[in-house]
Amino acid sequence: MVKSSNPLNIHWNFKNGLPPEPLSITISKDAAGRYFVSMLCD
């Protein structure tokens, strides 16, 4: 993925109040050209 000059709009939701530590991030693009980010957190 090419570096973006625009920041990503990410909404975090922490039920226990503490942010998780990301272990891996996967970026995918669908046929309509939309990007999706999946994060595996500890």
CHARMM-style PDB file with segment names, atoms N, HN, CA, C and O in Angstrom:
ATOM      1  N   MET     1       0.843  -1.176   0.000  1.00  0.00      PROA
ATOM      2  CA  MET     1       0.000   0.000   0.000  1.00  0.00      PROA
ATOM      3  C   MET     1       0.885   1.235   0.000  1.00  0.00      PROA
ATOM      4  O   MET     1       1.852   1.311   0.758  1.00  0.00      PROA
ATOM      5  N   VAL     2       0.565   2.180  -0.828  1.00  0.00      PROA
ATOM      6  HN  VAL     2      -0.221   2.118  -1.444  1.00  0.00      PROA
ATOM      7  CA  VAL     2       1.321   3.423  -0.908  1.00  0.00      PROA
ATOM      8  C   VAL     2       1.041   4.246   0.339  1.00  0.00      PROA
ATOM      9  O   VAL     2      -0.072   4.233   0.864  1.00  0.00      PROA
ATOM     10  N   LYS     3       2.059   4.964   0.813  1.00  0.00      PROA
ATOM     11  HN  LYS     3       2.963   4.975   0.387  1.00  0.00      PROA
ATOM     12  CA  LYS     3       1.855   5.820   1.981  1.00  0.00      PROA
ATOM     13  C   LYS     3       0.780   6.848   1.690  1.00  0.00      PROA
ATOM     14  O   LYS     3       0.765   7.460   0.622  1.00  0.00      PROA
ATOM     15  N   SER     4      -0.105   7.033   2.630  1.00  0.00      PROA
ATOM     16  HN  SER     4      -0.093   6.536   3.497  1.00  0.00      PROA
ATOM     17  CA  SER     4      -1.216   7.969   2.481  1.00  0.00      PROA
ATOM     18  C   SER     4      -0.864   9.291   3.146  1.00  0.00      PROA
ATOM     19  O   SER     4      -0.275   9.312   4.227  1.00  0.00      PROA
ATOM     20  N   SER     5      -1.225  10.394   2.499  1.00  0.00      PROA
ATOM     21  HN  SER     5      -1.704  10.378   1.621  1.00  0.00      PROA
ATOM     22  CA  SER     5      -0.999  11.704   3.109  1.00  0.00      PROA
ATOM     23  C   SER     5      -2.132  12.063   4.063  1.00  0.00      PROA
ATOM     24  O   SER     5      -2.029  13.030   4.818  1.00  0.00      PROA
ATOM     25  N   ASN     6      -3.215  11.286   4.032  1.00  0.00      PROA
ATOM     26  HN  ASN     6      -3.299  10.500   3.419  1.00  0.00      PROA
ATOM     27  CA  ASN     6      -4.355  11.522   4.919  1.00  0.00      PROA
ATOM     28  C   ASN     6      -4.325  10.523   6.070  1.00  0.00      PROA
ATOM     29  O   ASN     6      -4.031   9.346   5.860  1.00  0.00      PROA
ATOM     30  N   PRO     7      -4.628  10.982   7.289  1.00  0.00      PROA
ATOM     31  CA  PRO     7      -4.657  10.043   8.417  1.00  0.00      PROA
ATOM     32  C   PRO     7      -5.851   9.100   8.311  1.00  0.00      PROA
ATOM     33  O   PRO     7      -6.868   9.433   7.703  1.00  0.00      PROA
ATOM     34  N   LEU     8      -5.711   7.921   8.909  1.00  0.00      PROA
ATOM     35  HN  LEU     8      -4.885   7.651   9.403  1.00  0.00      PROA
ATOM     36  CA  LEU     8      -6.813   6.965   8.952  1.00  0.00      PROA
ATOM     37  C   LEU     8      -7.773   7.349  10.070  1.00  0.00      PROA
ATOM     38  O   LEU     8      -7.343   7.758  11.148  1.00  0.00      PROA
ATOM     39  N   ASN     9      -9.052   7.219   9.819  1.00  0.00      PROA
ATOM     40  HN  ASN     9      -9.402   6.887   8.943  1.00  0.00      PROA
ATOM     41  CA  ASN     9     -10.078   7.497  10.820  1.00  0.00      PROA
ATOM     42  C   ASN     9     -10.383   6.192  11.547  1.00  0.00      PROA
ATOM     43  O   ASN     9     -11.147   5.363  11.051  1.00  0.00      PROA
ATOM     44  N   ILE    10      -9.786   6.012  12.724  1.00  0.00      PROA
ATOM     45  HN  ILE    10      -9.166   6.685  13.127  1.00  0.00      PROA
ATOM     46  CA  ILE    10      -9.913   4.767  13.479  1.00  0.00      PROA
ATOM     47  C   ILE    10     -10.703   5.030  14.752  1.00  0.00      PROA
ATOM     48  O   ILE    10     -10.431   5.987  15.476  1.00  0.00      PROA
ATOM     49  N   HSD    11     -11.680   4.176  15.016  1.00  0.00      PROA
ATOM     50  HN  HSD    11     -11.900   3.398  14.427  1.00  0.00      PROA
ATOM     51  CA  HSD    11     -12.477   4.272  16.237  1.00  0.00      PROA
ATOM     52  C   HSD    11     -12.156   3.069  17.115  1.00  0.00      PROA
ATOM     53  O   HSD    11     -12.463   1.931  16.760  1.00  0.00      PROA
ATOM     54  N   TRP    12     -11.535   3.329  18.266  1.00  0.00      PROA
ATOM     55  HN  TRP    12     -11.286   4.253  18.555  1.00  0.00      PROA
ATOM     56  CA  TRP    12     -11.204   2.274  19.210  1.00  0.00      PROA
ATOM     57  C   TRP    12     -12.344   2.106  20.195  1.00  0.00      PROA
ATOM     58  O   TRP    12     -13.038   3.069  20.521  1.00  0.00      PROA
ATOM     59  N   ASN    13     -12.538   0.888  20.667  1.00  0.00      PROA
ATOM     60  HN  ASN    13     -11.974   0.106  20.402  1.00  0.00      PROA
ATOM     61  CA  ASN    13     -13.538   0.600  21.681  1.00  0.00      PROA
ATOM     62  C   ASN    13     -12.908  -0.354  22.690  1.00  0.00      PROA
ATOM     63  O   ASN    13     -12.684  -1.527  22.393  1.00  0.00      PROA
ATOM     64  N   PHE    14     -12.625   0.162  23.885  1.00  0.00      PROA
ATOM     65  HN  PHE    14     -12.808   1.115  24.126  1.00  0.00      PROA
ATOM     66  CA  PHE    14     -11.987  -0.645  24.926  1.00  0.00      PROA
ATOM     67  C   PHE    14     -12.973  -0.884  26.050  1.00  0.00      PROA
ATOM     68  O   PHE    14     -13.355   0.050  26.756  1.00  0.00      PROA
ATOM     69  N   LYS    15     -13.383  -2.117  26.218  1.00  0.00      PROA
ATOM     70  HN  LYS    15     -13.074  -2.875  25.645  1.00  0.00      PROA
ATOM     71  CA  LYS    15     -14.346  -2.432  27.277  1.00  0.00      PROA
ATOM     72  C   LYS    15     -13.694  -2.421  28.651  1.00  0.00      PROA
ATOM     73  O   LYS    15     -14.363  -2.133  29.644  1.00  0.00      PROA
ATOM     74  N   ASN    16     -12.391  -2.734  28.731  1.00  0.00      PROA
ATOM     75  HN  ASN    16     -11.848  -2.968  27.924  1.00  0.00      PROA
ATOM     76  CA  ASN    16     -11.729  -2.757  30.036  1.00  0.00      PROA
ATOM     77  C   ASN    16     -10.982  -1.455  30.330  1.00  0.00      PROA
ATOM     78  O   ASN    16     -10.349  -1.341  31.380  1.00  0.00      PROA
ATOM     79  N   GLY    17     -11.039  -0.475  29.433  1.00  0.00      PROA
ATOM     80  HN  GLY    17     -11.553  -0.567  28.580  1.00  0.00      PROA
ATOM     81  CA  GLY    17     -10.424   0.821  29.671  1.00  0.00      PROA
ATOM     82  C   GLY    17      -8.973   0.935  29.249  1.00  0.00      PROA
ATOM     83  O   GLY    17      -8.454   2.048  29.166  1.00  0.00      PROA
ATOM     84  N   LEU    18      -8.298  -0.172  28.981  1.00  0.00      PROA
ATOM     85  HN  LEU    18      -8.719  -1.077  29.049  1.00  0.00      PROA
ATOM     86  CA  LEU    18      -6.895  -0.136  28.582  1.00  0.00      PROA
ATOM     87  C   LEU    18      -6.762  -0.472  27.104  1.00  0.00      PROA
ATOM     88  O   LEU    18      -7.384  -1.425  26.635  1.00  0.00      PROA
ATOM     89  N   PRO    19      -5.960   0.292  26.357  1.00  0.00      PROA
ATOM     90  CA  PRO    19      -5.781  -0.037  24.937  1.00  0.00      PROA
ATOM     91  C   PRO    19      -4.948  -1.307  24.771  1.00  0.00      PROA
ATOM     92  O   PRO    19      -3.971  -1.501  25.494  1.00  0.00      PROA
ATOM     93  N   PRO    20      -5.321  -2.164  23.837  1.00  0.00      PROA
ATOM     94  CA  PRO    20      -4.539  -3.384  23.591  1.00  0.00      PROA
ATOM     95  C   PRO    20      -3.272  -3.065  22.808  1.00  0.00      PROA
ATOM     96  O   PRO    20      -3.167  -2.008  22.185  1.00  0.00      PROA
ATOM     97  N   GLU    21      -2.324  -3.972  22.843  1.00  0.00      PROA
ATOM     98  HN  GLU    21      -2.409  -4.830  23.349  1.00  0.00      PROA
ATOM     99  CA  GLU    21      -1.094  -3.817  22.068  1.00  0.00      PROA
ATOM    100  C   GLU    21      -1.265  -4.557  20.743  1.00  0.00      PROA
ATOM    101  O   GLU    21      -1.496  -5.767  20.741  1.00  0.00      PROA
ATOM    102  N   PRO    22      -1.154  -3.842  19.604  1.00  0.00      PROA
ATOM    103  CA  PRO    22      -1.299  -4.512  18.302  1.00  0.00      PROA
ATOM    104  C   PRO    22      -0.160  -5.508  18.067  1.00  0.00      PROA
ATOM    105  O   PRO    22       1.010  -5.182  18.268  1.00  0.00      PROA
ATOM    106  N   LEU    23      -0.510  -6.723  17.640  1.00  0.00      PROA
ATOM    107  HN  LEU    23      -1.461  -6.988  17.476  1.00  0.00      PROA
ATOM    108  CA  LEU    23       0.485  -7.741  17.313  1.00  0.00      PROA
ATOM    109  C   LEU    23       0.723  -7.814  15.812  1.00  0.00      PROA
ATOM    110  O   LEU    23       1.850  -8.033  15.367  1.00  0.00      PROA
ATOM    111  N   SER    24      -0.346  -7.629  15.028  1.00  0.00      PROA
ATOM    112  HN  SER    24      -1.261  -7.451  15.390  1.00  0.00      PROA
ATOM    113  CA  SER    24      -0.205  -7.610  13.571  1.00  0.00      PROA
ATOM    114  C   SER    24      -1.336  -6.785  12.974  1.00  0.00      PROA
ATOM    115  O   SER    24      -2.408  -6.649  13.564  1.00  0.00      PROA
ATOM    116  N   ILE    25      -1.074  -6.238  11.792  1.00  0.00      PROA
ATOM    117  HN  ILE    25      -0.203  -6.348  11.313  1.00  0.00      PROA
ATOM    118  CA  ILE    25      -2.054  -5.432  11.073  1.00  0.00      PROA
ATOM    119  C   ILE    25      -2.111  -5.940   9.638  1.00  0.00      PROA
ATOM    120  O   ILE    25      -1.075  -6.103   8.994  1.00  0.00      PROA
ATOM    121  N   THR    26      -3.324  -6.192   9.133  1.00  0.00      PROA
ATOM    122  HN  THR    26      -4.166  -6.060   9.657  1.00  0.00      PROA
ATOM    123  CA  THR    26      -3.530  -6.628   7.757  1.00  0.00      PROA
ATOM    124  C   THR    26      -4.380  -5.593   7.044  1.00  0.00      PROA
ATOM    125  O   THR    26      -5.451  -5.224   7.525  1.00  0.00      PROA
ATOM    126  N   ILE    27      -3.903  -5.119   5.891  1.00  0.00      PROA
ATOM    127  HN  ILE    27      -3.032  -5.419   5.500  1.00  0.00      PROA
ATOM    128  CA  ILE    27      -4.638  -4.149   5.084  1.00  0.00      PROA
ATOM    129  C   ILE    27      -5.080  -4.849   3.814  1.00  0.00      PROA
ATOM    130  O   ILE    27      -4.267  -5.452   3.113  1.00  0.00      PROA
ATOM    131  N   SER    28      -6.385  -4.769   3.515  1.00  0.00      PROA
ATOM    132  HN  SER    28      -7.045  -4.279   4.084  1.00  0.00      PROA
ATOM    133  CA  SER    28      -6.910  -5.393   2.301  1.00  0.00      PROA
ATOM    134  C   SER    28      -7.739  -4.383   1.523  1.00  0.00      PROA
ATOM    135  O   SER    28      -8.213  -3.389   2.074  1.00  0.00      PROA
ATOM    136  N   LYS    29      -7.906  -4.654   0.232  1.00  0.00      PROA
ATOM    137  HN  LYS    29      -7.521  -5.461  -0.216  1.00  0.00      PROA
ATOM    138  CA  LYS    29      -8.664  -3.778  -0.662  1.00  0.00      PROA
ATOM    139  C   LYS    29      -9.674  -4.633  -1.408  1.00  0.00      PROA
ATOM    140  O   LYS    29      -9.321  -5.666  -1.976  1.00  0.00      PROA
ATOM    141  N   ASP    30     -10.952  -4.196  -1.407  1.00  0.00      PROA
ATOM    142  HN  ASP    30     -11.238  -3.356  -0.946  1.00  0.00      PROA
ATOM    143  CA  ASP    30     -11.978  -4.975  -2.093  1.00  0.00      PROA
ATOM    144  C   ASP    30     -12.112  -4.534  -3.550  1.00  0.00      PROA
ATOM    145  O   ASP    30     -11.428  -3.609  -3.989  1.00  0.00      PROA
ATOM    146  N   ALA    31     -12.987  -5.193  -4.291  1.00  0.00      PROA
ATOM    147  HN  ALA    31     -13.543  -5.945  -3.935  1.00  0.00      PROA
ATOM    148  CA  ALA    31     -13.157  -4.924  -5.725  1.00  0.00      PROA
ATOM    149  C   ALA    31     -13.653  -3.506  -6.002  1.00  0.00      PROA
ATOM    150  O   ALA    31     -13.443  -2.981  -7.095  1.00  0.00      PROA
ATOM    151  N   ALA    32     -14.310  -2.880  -5.019  1.00  0.00      PROA
ATOM    152  HN  ALA    32     -14.480  -3.307  -4.130  1.00  0.00      PROA
ATOM    153  CA  ALA    32     -14.819  -1.511  -5.184  1.00  0.00      PROA
ATOM    154  C   ALA    32     -13.754  -0.462  -4.868  1.00  0.00      PROA
ATOM    155  O   ALA    32     -14.017   0.736  -4.974  1.00  0.00      PROA
ATOM    156  N   GLY    33     -12.546  -0.905  -4.480  1.00  0.00      PROA
ATOM    157  HN  GLY    33     -12.333  -1.878  -4.395  1.00  0.00      PROA
ATOM    158  CA  GLY    33     -11.459   0.024  -4.189  1.00  0.00      PROA
ATOM    159  C   GLY    33     -11.425   0.517  -2.753  1.00  0.00      PROA
ATOM    160  O   GLY    33     -10.675   1.439  -2.433  1.00  0.00      PROA
ATOM    161  N   ARG    34     -12.233  -0.088  -1.881  1.00  0.00      PROA
ATOM    162  HN  ARG    34     -12.842  -0.837  -2.141  1.00  0.00      PROA
ATOM    163  CA  ARG    34     -12.246   0.310  -0.473  1.00  0.00      PROA
ATOM    164  C   ARG    34     -11.179  -0.462   0.292  1.00  0.00      PROA
ATOM    165  O   ARG    34     -10.942  -1.642   0.033  1.00  0.00      PROA
ATOM    166  N   TYR    35     -10.545   0.216   1.229  1.00  0.00      PROA
ATOM    167  HN  TYR    35     -10.737   1.174   1.439  1.00  0.00      PROA
ATOM    168  CA  TYR    35      -9.531  -0.412   2.065  1.00  0.00      PROA
ATOM    169  C   TYR    35     -10.128  -0.792   3.412  1.00  0.00      PROA
ATOM    170  O   TYR    35     -10.986  -0.090   3.948  1.00  0.00      PROA
ATOM    171  N   PHE    36      -9.656  -1.919   3.953  1.00  0.00      PROA
ATOM    172  HN  PHE    36      -8.959  -2.489   3.518  1.00  0.00      PROA
ATOM    173  CA  PHE    36     -10.076  -2.392   5.267  1.00  0.00      PROA
ATOM    174  C   PHE    36      -8.831  -2.754   6.061  1.00  0.00      PROA
ATOM    175  O   PHE    36      -7.871  -3.293   5.510  1.00  0.00      PROA
ATOM    176  N   VAL    37      -8.847  -2.459   7.344  1.00  0.00      PROA
ATOM    177  HN  VAL    37      -9.627  -2.021   7.791  1.00  0.00      PROA
ATOM    178  CA  VAL    37      -7.724  -2.767   8.223  1.00  0.00      PROA
ATOM    179  C   VAL    37      -8.208  -3.722   9.307  1.00  0.00      PROA
ATOM    180  O   VAL    37      -9.197  -3.456   9.989  1.00  0.00      PROA
ATOM    181  N   SER    38      -7.500  -4.834   9.456  1.00  0.00      PROA
ATOM    182  HN  SER    38      -6.696  -5.051   8.902  1.00  0.00      PROA
ATOM    183  CA  SER    38      -7.781  -5.795  10.528  1.00  0.00      PROA
ATOM    184  C   SER    38      -6.579  -5.813  11.453  1.00  0.00      PROA
ATOM    185  O   SER    38      -5.436  -5.900  11.003  1.00  0.00      PROA
ATOM    186  N   MET    39      -6.845  -5.729  12.752  1.00  0.00      PROA
ATOM    187  HN  MET    39      -7.773  -5.657  13.117  1.00  0.00      PROA
ATOM    188  CA  MET    39      -5.760  -5.718  13.732  1.00  0.00      PROA
ATOM    189  C   MET    39      -5.926  -6.880  14.702  1.00  0.00      PROA
ATOM    190  O   MET    39      -7.018  -7.120  15.217  1.00  0.00      PROA
ATOM    191  N   LEU    40      -4.831  -7.600  14.947  1.00  0.00      PROA
ATOM    192  HN  LEU    40      -3.944  -7.405  14.528  1.00  0.00      PROA
ATOM    193  CA  LEU    40      -4.795  -8.631  15.974  1.00  0.00      PROA
ATOM    194  C   LEU    40      -4.112  -8.005  17.179  1.00  0.00      PROA
ATOM    195  O   LEU    40      -2.959  -7.581  17.095  1.00  0.00      PROA
ATOM    196  N   CYS    41      -4.820  -7.947  18.297  1.00  0.00      PROA
ATOM    197  HN  CYS    41      -5.756  -8.291  18.366  1.00  0.00      PROA
ATOM    198  CA  CYS    41      -4.290  -7.286  19.490  1.00  0.00      PROA
ATOM    199  C   CYS    41      -4.188  -8.260  20.645  1.00  0.00      PROA
ATOM    200  O   CYS    41      -4.933  -9.235  20.729  1.00  0.00      PROA
ATOM    201  N   ASP    42      -3.248  -7.973  21.533  1.00  0.00      PROA
ATOM    202  HN  ASP    42      -2.642  -7.180  21.464  1.00  0.00      PROA
ATOM    203  CA  ASP    42      -3.031  -8.785  22.719  1.00  0.00      PROA
ATOM    204  C   ASP    42      -3.780  -8.171  23.882  1.00  0.00      PROA
ATOM    205  OT1 ASP    42      -3.735  -8.700  24.993  1.00  0.00      PROA
TER     206      ASP     42
END
